[in-house]
């Protein structure tokens, strides 16, 4: 029994994010990268997206994996609700943009952009998985002023959509 607990404890650093999610109130690091929307590649910057209102920036480990496929579909299904609250949804992973082109149509249904997070973005948002070239499953709601108002860091896709949508709706009321 003790050996299994020790082995489980030793395995934790390899599955957990390197750093904690950025806290509400922190300034969201701006970035410039390539994204894909409905199969088309384009240049994406956070600052440009924030001119339209708040941004839901959700990081996912890898395109075309069961949890990430389900999460993308759930965000796609809720896109109209996010738009009604004035927010833009952007998914990000460490996948190269050419892999995200197909993902943007197949699992995001062309409803929101997915973008490639390079090492600087991964580090800036504290979403690196130790020992892996993937991001943690972390969602942020970023207000128009560039400040984080909500952060949800959980390996399960459940809760990311409901939590970010509630935060966006609360932001719209304030």
Buried (B, 14 or more C-beta within 10 A) or exposed (E): EEEEEEEEEEEEEEEBBBBEBBEBEBEBBBBBBBBBBEBEBEEBBBEEBBEEBBBBBBBBBBBBEEBBBEBBBBBBEBBEEBBEBBBBBBBBBBBEBEBBBEBBBBBBBBBBBBBBBBEEBBBBBBBBBEEBEBBBBBBBBBBBEBEBBBBBBBEEBEEBBEBBBEBBBEBEEE
